Amino acid sequence: MFRKGKILLLVISVGIVLYGASAVFFGKDAYKELAVFMEVIQKIRDEYVEVPDMGKVQEGAMRGLIGALDPYCSFLTREQYEELQKRGEDATAGAGMVLSTRADVVYVVSVESDGPAAKAGVRPGDYLVSVDGKEVEDMSILEVDHLLRGAPGTVVKLQIFRDSQTKPQDMELTLREPAEALVASEMLDGGVGYLKVESLSPASVEQAKVKLKTLVAAGASKLLLDLRNCADGEVGAGADVANFFLEKGVVYYSRDRQGAKLDEVEASPDKFLTDLPLAVLINGSTAGAAEIVAGALKDHDRASLVGKKSFGVGSAQKTMKLKSGAVLILSTAKYCTPSGKVIQDETARKAGIEPDFDSPDTETRQDLAVESYYDYDEDETRYQMIKGKVEKIQLDKALEVLGGGAAEGLRQAA
């Protein structure tokens, strides 16, 4: 009963906000359209069983409004904002995972290989239920991220839910400083230079630059850029990596709510490194800055994309401090590929970057699903086996597209 009452109060408070705002922006007709809210408000005032705490109702209304936008918008009270700032002073260590939302639930987009989350058993596709006993269902991604940061060595307790299980699973992870850069390279058979970038930061861009030059100098005749599970990083770093393979042209641009261009980033000839034939591996855990890379290379016909559709993260946020001391963080621009494709589309079906070659194909995915169903190994062993098979299938497809050698030569970098 109490929960129903909270929900009802939230609906009413949102109605109040919408009522006033719509009247300002849309004129007298808005009053007719929202008359039902006024009627509900009156009924609540006359008959609701408890006297509402209007401060809490207002906070709930703001959270409800922001929650209806996208996962990267936030509303923080003054107390919450100050707490996050204080927590962030010593929060140099993280959990090694990137979060978003799906169906209004906190969703794990990717995990850093050999990072705290991966070691604890967290997987891409998991849903986060609680952190140190605090339920995260009604929290913004910003708040959850802060809960997953702290001093190095801090132990954090998680509760995770995944589709293959019937109840949440408890896990513990130990926070650590993020790796400086996550880049690996190797020369494969057939003269294919393999470059895997797992995170896009200034440090990883510099590493990628050095390793790419080394592959070319070693005689690579074709290149394979692996952006699978790359969801962490900065847009500018993504543009720099795309620029390694693009001598000219638009890398990406941002647009506002009217569709007007706010910022257009073009390739610089000074950063261009190679025009060797190129394939790029992506999957559902490719997100953010990595999608800038994939989208630019695809739109310029510079590379063939192989794998699964990327996740779809691409917006810029602005932080606004309100008179009350509360803080509002709003997405004010969206990133687009050179052809105008919006990376972070409101419709999940349209979000992300589509590969040129879907891998594994539908029939193979069905075969793997059947195989995993009849495999009686324990869950983690089965998961790693299927994960390895999928990655191998995608790698072989990319090599086939390039006309390169077999994937057996790929060791730890794969």
N, C-alpha and C positions, 0 to 999 in steps of 0.2 A: 504493500500500500504506500509506504514511504517513497519507494523508488518511483512508483507511478506519479506520485505527487510532484516529485522533482522534475520528472519529464514534462508534466503538464505546466509547471511554472516556467520551464525553459521555453516551451512553445509560446506561452503567453508573452514572456519578456521579449522574445524575438519578434513577436507580432507588434509589440509596442514600438520597437526600433524601426521595423519596416513601415509601420503606420506613419510615423513622423517623417521618415526619410523619403518615402514615396510621395508624400504630399508635397514636399519641397521640390522634388525633381520632376514629378509628373502631373501636378495640378490637382484640381478638385475631383476628377474622376477616380483618383486613387482612394479617396474617402469612401466611395460607394463600394469599390472592390474589396476593401478591407473592413467593411462594416461588421463582418462576422467576428473579427478579432475583438472589436469593442464589445460585442455582445458576450463573448466568452469571458472577457475581462470582468465585465459587470457581474456575471454569474459567479465567478471565482470570488470576487469581493464580497458577494452576498452569502455564498454557501460553502466555500472551501473550508475543510476541517481545521486547518491551521493558519496562523498568521504568518505570511511569508517573510523571510529575511531578504529584503530587497537588495542588499549588498551582494549576497550570494547569487540571487536571481540575475542581477546585472552581469556578474562575472560569468555565470553560466550562459547568458544570452550572447555575450561577446565570443566565448569559446565556441558556441553553436554556430555563430555566423562565420567565424574563421574556419571552423571545421568543414564547412560546406564549400570551401574554396579548393585549395590543393594541399598536399602533405607538407609543404615547405613554408606555409604561412603559420604565424603563431600570435597568440595574445597572452601577455604575461603581466600579472599585477606588479605593482612596485616591489612588493615583498618577494615575489617569485624571481623577478629580474635581479634584485640585489643578491638573492641566494645563489642564482646561477653564476653571477659575476664572482662572488666569493669562492664558490666551488671551483671555478675555472682558474683561479690563481695558482693552485698547485696541481691542476689536472693535466699533467704532461703525458700521461700514459692512457692508452685506449684499449678497446676490446678487439680491434681488427675486423670490424664488419661495417657494412654500409646498409642503412635502413631507409625504407619508404613506407607506404601504406598500400594495402589492397583490401577492398571491401571494408574500409574504415578500420582495419586491423594493422598493427605494426608488423611489417614484413621485412625479412632479411633478403636484401638484393644480392649481396656477395659477401664472402669472407676472405680475408687475407690468408694465403697459403702459409701454413706453419705459424699463424698468428694465434692469439689467445682464444678467440672464438672457435677457430678450426680445431685446435687441440682439445677443446672442451667437447667437441662433437656437434657444434652448431653448423647447419648447412644452409646454402641458399634455398629459399623457398619456405623456410621455417617461419612461424609466427611467434612474436614475442608477447608473452602473457604478463610477466612481472619481472622487475629488477629489484633485488634485495627486499622482496616482499611487497613492493609497491606496484600495484596494477597500472599498466601503461595504456589501457584502452582509451582513456580520455585525454591522454597527453599528446602534445605536439612532438614531431620528430626532434626538434631542437631540445626539448626537455628530456626526452629519452636518451639522446646522444650524451647529454651532460651527466645522466645517471651512469653511463657506461664509461666515464672518464674519471681519473683520479691519480693519486701518486703511484709510481711504479711499485709493483708487488701487492697492490690492493686486491683482495679477493672479492669477487662479485658473484652473487647467486642469481641465477636466471631460472625462469620457468618458460619452457618452449613448447609449442604445439606444432605438430606436423601432420600432414594429411594421412600418412600411412599408419598413424597411431590413434587410439581411441581416447587417450587422456594425456594431459600435459606431462612433460618430462622435466625433472629438475637437473640443473647443471651448475657447475662452478667454473669460473675462469679467473686467471690472474692477469691483471692489467700490466702492460709493458709499453715502453716507448715505441712509437711507430718506426718501422724500418726506414732507413734513409732513402732507399730506392729499391724498387722491385723490378729489375730488368734482367733477362737472361738471353743468351744468344748461343747459336751453334751452327756449324756448317753441315747440312744434310747431303745425302747422295744426290747426284744430278745437278750439283752446283747451286742448290737452294740455300740461301742464307736465312736462317730462322731467328726471329727477334720477338721475344715475349715481353710485353709491358703490362704489369699488373696494377700499377698505380701511376697517376700522372701528376707529378710535382716538378718544380724546377730541378731538383736533384735527379729525379728519374729521367727527365728530358735530356739532361747532360749525359747521363749514363747511356741512354738510348742512342744519342748522337755518336758517342765514342764507339759503341759496339757496332752500330750500323756502318760506320766508316771502316772498322776492322773487317767486317764481313765482305764489303766491297773490295777492299785491298787484298783480301785473301782469295779473290777470284770468283765470288758469287756471281752467277749469271741471272738469277731470279731471287726474289725476296718473298718471305712469308712473315707477315706481321700478325702476331697473336694477341688479340685484345679480349679474349674470353676472360670473364670474371674480373675485368677492370672496371670498377665503378667508383673509385676514389680519385680525387684530383681536382685540378683547377682548369677552367675553360681555356685560359691563356696557354697552359702547358699542352693541352690537346691541340690547339691551333699550331703550336710550334712543331709538334710531331707530324701533323698533316703537312706542314710546310717542308719537311724533309723530302717529301715525295712530289710536291707541287711547286713549280717554278713561278707560276703566276695564277691569278684568278682569286675569286672570293673563297675564303675558307668557311666562314659562317657570318651570319648577321643576327641581330636581335630586333624584335619589333614590339611595339606597344599594343594597347587594347584596340586601337583603330587600325592596326596593321602597318603603321608608319615605321620606317627603319630608324632605330635609335643608334645603332653602332654596326659598322660593317668592317670586318677584318679581312684584309687581302694578304695573299702569300707574298713574302719578300724574297727576291732572287738571292739575297745574301745568305738565307737560311736553307736554300735548296741543296740537297745532297746527291740525289740519284734519280734516274729515270728508268731503272731496271724494271722488268715485268714484276708485278706485285699482286699478291692475294692477301686478304685480311680475314682472320677468323673472329667471329663474334658469337655471342650466345645471350640468353636471357639475363645474365649477370653483367653484361656489358652496359654501362650506363654513364651519364654525365659527360665529362670531358672526352671519354673514349668514343662517345657517339658523335662528337664534333669531328673527330678524326675519320671515323667510318663514313659519316654522311658526306664529308668533303671529298674523300677519295672516290666514293661511289658516284657522286654527281658529276665529277669531272672525268668519269670513265678512266680513272687512273688505276683502279684496282677492282678485282672481283671479290665480292664479299661472300664468305662461306660460313654456314652454321645455322643458328636460329635467330629470330628477331630479337633485337636488343630491348632493354627494359623501357626506356623512354623517360629520361630525366633531362630537362633543359629549360630552366627559368632562373631569372635574376631577382634577388630579394632586396628590399629597402627597409631599413629599421627606422621607425618613427616613435619618438618619445611623446606621450600624451601629457596633458596638463596635470593629471592625477599622479603622474610618475609611472603609470603603466606603460608598457612597450608593445607596439604593434609592428609585426614583421609581415610585410606583404610582398607577394610576387608581382613585380611591376613590368617585367619584360619576359619574352620567350625567345629561345634560340632557334634559329632556322638554318637548314642546310643551304648551300648555294642555290639550289633549284626552288627554294621556298618551302620545303617540307618542315612542318613544325615538329620538333623532336618530342616535346612533352604535350601531346594532344589530350584534350579532356576525355576523349573516347579511348579506352584502353586498346581497342582493336586497331586504332590508327596510330597509337603512340609507338615510338621506337623506330629503328632503321631495319628495313627488310633486307635479308641477304639475297644475293643473286642466285645462290645455289643453296636450297634448303637441305640441311644435313643434321641428323639422319632423316631420311624420308619417312613418310607415314607408315609404310609397310615395315621398315626396319624398326621403327619405334614400337610398333605393335609386337614384333617378335621379341624385342628386349623386355617389354612389359610381361609377356607370357613367361619368358625365361626367368625373370626375377620372381614371378609368382610361385613357380615350382622349385625355386632354389631354397634350400632349407638351411643355408648358412645364417649365422646371426646377422642382425640388421646392418651393422656398420660394415661388415665384410661384404655383404651383398651390395650395399650402396657404393662402396669404393670400386667393386668389380664392374658394375653397370656404368658408373661414372667414367672409369677408364676406357671401357668399350666405346662409349659415345665420343669421348675426346679423340680416340684413335680413328674412328670412322670419319669424324670431321677433318682431322689432320690428313688422312689419306685422300679425302675428296679435294682438299685444297691443293695437295701435291698433284693430283690428277689434273686439276684446272691449270696449274702451272706447267704441267708436263714434266714434273720433277721425279725424284727417286722415291723409294719406299720410306715409310716412317720408322722402320726398325732402328735406324741410326739415332733417333731422338731419345735422349736419356732424361736427366733430371729436369731439363727445361720444359718438357712436354707437360 
